[in-house]
Amino acid sequence: MAIEIERKFLVSGDAWKAQAHAVIEMAQGYLNPVDAIKAGGQKASVRVRLEGESARLNIKSCEPGHTRQEFEYPLPVADARQLLALCVGGLVHKRRHLVQVGLHLWEVDEFLGDNAGLVVAEVELDAADEVFVKPDWAAAEVTDQRRYYNLALADYPYCRWSSSERG
C-alpha cells in the first residue's frame, strides 16, 4: 500500500522564489464530486493531472491530517486532456516551484485562475514524526484544514473565500 505523509503550510513573502530550482505548470481536476466525499459516499478522490509534458491519474484516500493512502499512475497526455473535460467542479491551475531545504524537497504551489493569490508549500515525509527544517517563508501550518486541499479548491476556489476564511 502506498502511503503519503505530507505537511502543508501557508507561504509568506516571496524569498522562496530565489531558492526554486524548477517550476512545473499544472492543471488538475477531479472525476468525483467533493459532495460525495463530504457525505461519506466515497472515501477517495480521483484526480487527473497534467504536469508539464506528462500526465498522471491519482487516487487518494480522504482522511484528515497528514497521512493518507495514495496511488498514482502515468497517463498518456491525450487521455488526460480528455479526462480533464469530464471532471466535476473547476480545474485547479498552478505553478509548482521545487525548493530544496535541508534534506527535503519542498513543493511551493502558486495557484492561478480562480485560486490566484493563494500560495501553499508542502513537504513529504517518510514518517509522521520525522524532523525537518521549516524555512522562514513557511508560515502557518494548514495540514488539517481541508479548504487548502486541491479537491476543496476545485469545488470552492480561493476567489470565493470571505476575508475570515482567508485568515
HUVEN-V761655 format. One record per pair of residues at least 24 apart in sequence whose ideal C-beta (glycine too) atoms are under 10 Angstrom apart, sorted by the first residue. I is the first residue (numbers start at 1). J is the second residue. D is the distance in whole Angstrom. If there is no record, write none. Layout:
I;J;D
I;J;D
//
This chain:
1;61;10
1;69;6
1;70;9
1;71;9
2;59;9
2;60;9
2;68;9
2;69;6
2;70;5
2;71;5
2;72;7
3;61;9
3;67;6
3;68;7
3;69;6
3;70;7
3;126;10
3;127;10
3;128;10
4;58;10
4;60;7
4;61;9
4;66;9
4;67;7
4;68;5
4;69;8
4;70;4
4;71;10
4;72;9
4;122;10
4;124;7
4;125;9
5;65;9
5;66;6
5;67;5
5;68;8
5;70;10
5;123;9
5;124;7
5;125;4
5;126;7
5;127;7
5;128;6
5;129;10
5;130;8
6;65;10
6;66;6
6;67;8
6;68;8
6;70;9
6;107;9
6;122;5
6;123;7
6;124;5
6;125;7
6;143;7
7;65;10
7;66;6
7;104;10
7;106;10
7;121;9
7;122;7
7;123;5
7;124;8
7;125;7
7;128;9
7;130;9
7;132;8
7;134;9
7;138;9
7;141;7
7;142;9
7;143;5
7;144;10
8;66;8
8;107;10
8;109;9
8;120;6
8;121;7
8;122;5
8;123;8
8;138;9
8;140;10
8;141;7
8;142;5
8;143;5
8;144;9
8;145;8
8;148;6
8;149;8
9;106;9
9;108;9
9;119;10
9;120;7
9;121;5
9;122;8
9;123;8
9;134;7
9;135;9
9;137;9
9;138;4
9;139;6
9;140;7
9;141;5
9;142;7
9;143;8
9;148;9
10;118;8
10;119;7
10;120;6
10;121;8
10;137;10
10;138;8
10;139;5
10;140;5
10;141;8
10;142;6
10;145;10
10;148;8
10;166;10
10;167;8
11;97;10
11;106;10
11;108;6
11;109;9
11;110;8
11;118;9
11;119;4
11;120;7
11;121;5
11;135;9
11;137;6
11;138;7
11;139;6
11;140;10
12;119;9
12;136;8
12;137;6
12;138;8
12;139;4
12;140;9
13;119;10
13;136;8
13;137;5
13;139;9
14;108;10
14;110;9
14;119;8
14;137;8
15;99;10
15;135;8
15;136;7
15;137;5
16;97;7
16;99;6
16;101;9
16;106;8
16;108;5
16;110;9
16;119;8
16;121;7
16;135;7
16;136;9
16;137;5
16;138;8
17;97;7
17;99;9
17;108;8
17;110;9
17;137;9
18;99;9
19;97;8
19;98;10
19;99;5
19;100;8
19;101;8
19;106;9
19;108;9
19;135;8
19;137;9
20;95;10
20;96;9
20;97;4
20;98;6
20;99;5
20;100;9
20;106;9
20;107;10
20;108;7
20;110;10
21;97;9
21;98;6
21;99;7
21;100;7
21;105;9
22;52;9
22;96;8
22;97;7
22;98;4
22;99;9
22;100;10
22;105;10
23;52;9
23;95;6
23;96;7
23;97;5
23;98;8
23;108;9
23;110;9
24;50;10
24;51;5
24;52;5
24;53;10
24;54;9
24;94;9
24;95;7
24;96;5
24;97;8
24;98;7
24;107;9
24;109;10
25;50;8
25;51;8
25;52;6
25;53;10
25;93;8
25;94;8
25;95;6
25;96;8
25;112;9
26;50;7
26;51;5
26;52;8
26;91;10
26;92;8
26;93;7
26;94;5
26;95;7
26;96;6
26;109;8
26;111;10
26;112;9
26;150;10
27;51;8
27;55;10
27;80;9
27;81;9
27;84;7
27;87;10
27;91;6
27;92;7
27;93;5
27;94;8
27;112;9
27;113;9
28;55;10
28;56;9
28;58;8
28;80;9
28;84;8
28;87;8
28;91;7
28;92;5
28;93;8
28;94;8
28;150;6
28;151;10
28;153;10
28;154;8
29;80;10
29;83;8
29;84;5
29;85;9
29;86;8
29;87;3
29;88;8
29;89;7
29;90;8
29;91;5
29;92;7
29;93;10
29;150;9
29;151;10
29;154;6
30;58;10
30;84;10
30;87;6
30;88;6
30;89;6
30;90;9
30;91;9
30;92;9
30;150;8
30;151;6
30;154;5
30;155;8
31;57;9
31;59;10
31;83;7
31;84;9
31;86;6
31;87;6
31;88;7
32;59;10
32;62;10
32;87;9
32;88;7
32;89;10
32;151;9
33;87;10
33;88;5
33;89;7
33;151;10
33;154;10
33;155;8
34;62;9
34;88;8
34;89;7
34;146;9
34;149;9
34;151;6
34;152;7
34;153;10
34;154;7
34;155;4
34;156;8
35;88;9
35;89;9
35;155;8
36;88;9
37;62;5
37;146;10
37;151;7
37;152;10
37;155;10
38;62;9
38;146;9
38;152;10
38;155;9
43;69;9
44;68;9
44;69;8
44;70;9
44;71;9
45;70;10
45;149;8
45;150;8
45;151;5
45;152;10
45;154;9
46;71;10
46;83;10
46;87;9
46;151;10
47;72;9
47;83;10
47;87;9
47;92;9
47;150;7
47;151;7
47;154;9
48;75;7
48;79;9
48;80;5
48;81;9
48;82;9
48;83;4
48;84;5
48;85;10
48;86;8
48;87;7
48;91;9
49;75;9
49;80;7
49;83;10
49;84;9
49;92;9
49;150;9
50;75;9
50;77;7
50;80;5
50;81;7
50;83;10
50;84;7
50;91;10
50;93;10
51;77;10
51;80;9
51;94;10
51;96;7
52;77;10
52;96;9
53;77;7
54;80;9
55;79;7
55;80;3
55;81;8
55;83;9
55;84;9
56;80;8
57;83;8
58;150;10
60;149;9
60;150;10
60;151;8
62;146;9
62;149;9
62;151;8
64;143;9
64;144;6
64;145;9
64;146;7
64;149;10
65;128;9
65;143;7
65;144;6
66;123;10
66;124;10
66;125;8
66;128;6
66;141;10
66;143;5
66;144;8
67;125;9
67;127;10
67;128;6
67;143;10
70;124;10
87;154;8
88;154;8
88;155;8
89;151;8
89;152;9
89;153;9
89;154;4
89;155;5
89;156;9
89;157;9
90;114;6
90;115;9
90;153;8
90;154;5
90;155;7
90;156;9
90;157;6
91;154;7
91;157;10
92;150;5
92;151;9
92;152;10
92;153;5
92;154;5
92;155;10
92;157;8
94;118;9
94;119;9
94;120;9
94;150;8
94;153;9
95;119;10
96;122;9
97;121;9
99;123;10
99;135;8
99;137;9
99;138;10
101;132;8
101;133;5
101;134;8
101;135;5
101;136;10
101;137;9
101;138;8
102;131;10
102;132;7
102;133;4
102;134;9
102;135;9
103;130;10
103;131;9
103;132;7
103;133;8
104;130;9
104;131;10
104;132;5
104;133;7
104;134;10
104;135;10
106;132;9
106;133;9
106;134;9
106;135;7
106;137;9
106;138;8
108;135;10
108;137;8
108;138;9
109;148;10
109;150;8
109;153;10
111;150;9
111;153;7
111;157;9
111;158;7
111;159;10
113;153;10
113;157;8
113;158;9
113;159;8
114;153;8
114;154;9
114;156;10
114;157;4
114;158;7
114;159;5
114;160;8
115;150;9
115;153;5
115;154;9
115;156;10
115;157;5
115;158;4
115;159;7
115;160;10
115;161;10
116;157;9
116;158;7
116;159;7
117;158;6
117;159;8
117;161;9
117;166;8
118;148;8
118;153;8
118;157;9
118;158;4
118;159;9
118;161;9
118;166;8
120;148;6
120;149;9
120;150;9
120;153;9
122;148;10
140;167;7
142;167;9
//
